[in-house]
Amino acid sequence: MPLFLRFYLERERAILGTITVVFFLCFWEGLTRGWWADLLGPVLGSAAARWRISPIFLSSPTAIARTAIRLFSAGEIWNDLRVSGLEFLLGFVLAIAVGIPAGLAAGWYRRFCFAIEPFLSALNATPRVALLPLIIIWVGIGIWSKVLIVFLGAVVPLCLNALAGVRTTDAKLLRVARSFKAAEGRLFLTIILPSAVPFILTGLRLGVGRAMVGVVVGELYAATAGVGFMITVAGASFQTDKVFVGVVIIALAGVLMIEALARLERRFETWRPKVGAAT
Amino acid sequence: MPVKLEAQRICLEYYQPRTGRRLLALDDIDLAIMDGEFVSIVGPSGCGKTTFLNVVDGLLPATSGRILLDGKVVTEPGQDRAMVFQDASLLPWRTVLGNVLYGLECQGIGTRPARQRAQHFIEMVGLQGFEHHYPYELSGGMQQRANLARALVMDPQVLLMDEPFAALDAQTREVMQEELLQIWRQAKKTVLFITHQINEAIYLSDRVIVFTTRPGRVKQSVTIDIERPRKLAVKRDPRFLQLEDFVWNLIEDEVRKTMLADRSSRGSAEVGPPDSGV
């Protein structure tokens, strides 16, 4: 096999991904800079003007990058990042602390499940952001309204998945533990919890998504600082570059967290056979 | 030889919520097993063999009757009995060593002595070198070896084995049978072994108990007077074949009854209790 071909095949995933992203960015840059309009002019005539789009309308990768550098070096964005991060962290940690134990307990104790089920179903069916006006009346427009909405968003998938994890525990393994006279606590730690781990991780992944929505929508609705707030203000004053900087930050944060969770998952899954198509 | 394990008039009734009926699974089972004896129970599928084993282990409460071990009544699982489960039922997130250690951990035995003991039994069942493998990395036969080591490491007086080789291919099963006899001789345990394979029961046992179809009852106890140690070749011995024939005749009636019962109850949507219901 030729050397360059082997080089390509070994890194196919990274190379293909990079190429499509670079093409996309070039296409976008070209739209605001009028590359495509100039290129198509001889063919399409006046209709080619459609391929030139105002930077205020669409912005462009380089403009976004310039704005990002300016925002980060001037330091005005750090406060927004700190506020949004804090809201996310507090809300999500709170959701983990409440949702996972509650879900595990509901999976194990039937009566507890019956008791909390109505709330869980109602909360699951309602878009949590519908509660924003109430939450703002109750706790104001400071960070706590966002912490609460993040909590409400993430707690449901965390709880439901932990519950499902307990429910799907293999009855045969429980029988083994009972046969060895495992105490209730040990049975929980050695059989139930390990079986529930994949479900809990799924819950965390879904929870991250819901929590991100909570932070951004909460800040769009009412806030005094934060990345979502920055986006609203920038959007209202036609600073499309700045809006995109906010969007990119949110997207990056989401991707990073999902990637971190995937790492965590791989750590927990060493005992599981690998499944999947060969290529 | 003193009686080690005794079942006295064991009855077990199931309540079926779906049909609202009570179903008799075990009917008046009397059984005495001597110290160091290897006893197998055979019977048509669904006759309650596994259910009976669960009662002996203490996982299922009998509706009436009692289980005595060394003359003392037992009602719940204990260190004196250990179960070798049907499908290996190893904890998939633990290595072979971790699985073998599991029972000892449940008894609160310290890590260092537990590890030495575990290592001894892992070697006894021929799994040395696989201590740190996860169950999915093992073949079916190796998983059953680990399952056996997990029970042996508890140093029980009675080993309860629930069709442990049923899921294995024929060759592996034969080899495992021979090895089980060697281990039994070394470890000097009383064994109660459940199987649906007649020649497995005869090859392994001092005595074969034939169960009737549901409700499970002791139909006959057949003493296997083939001298030990037994080689696998003994299975082709005329005496062995005669015994096999004899036991098969006892079971054949029962199997036919089961099939007839199944046919007549089809449509009335009656389904028996799961063989391994806990």
Boltz contact constraints between the chains, C-beta under 6 A:
constraints:
  - contact:
      token1: [A, 172]
      token2: [B, 89]
      max_distance: 6.0
  - contact:
      token1: [A, 175]
      token2: [B, 278]
      max_distance: 6.0
  - contact:
      token1: [A, 176]
      token2: [B, 89]
      max_distance: 6.0
  - contact:
      token1: [A, 178]
      token2: [B, 59]
      max_distance: 6.0
  - contact:
      token1: [A, 179]
      token2: [B, 57]
      max_distance: 6.0
  - contact:
      token1: [A, 179]
      token2: [B, 77]
      max_distance: 6.0
  - contact:
      token1: [A, 179]
      token2: [B, 83]
      max_distance: 6.0
  - contact:
      token1: [A, 180]
      token2: [B, 103]
      max_distance: 6.0
  - contact:
      token1: [A, 180]
      token2: [B, 106]
      max_distance: 6.0
  - contact:
      token1: [A, 181]
      token2: [B, 77]
      max_distance: 6.0
  - contact:
      token1: [A, 181]
      token2: [B, 106]
      max_distance: 6.0
  - contact:
      token1: [A, 182]
      token2: [B, 106]
      max_distance: 6.0
  - contact:
      token1: [A, 194]
      token2: [B, 93]
      max_distance: 6.0
  - contact:
      token1: [A, 271]
      token2: [B, 92]
      max_distance: 6.0
  - contact:
      token1: [A, 271]
      token2: [B, 93]
      max_distance: 6.0
  - contact:
      token1: [A, 271]
      token2: [B, 134]
      max_distance: 6.0
  - contact:
      token1: [A, 273]
      token2: [B, 136]
      max_distance: 6.0
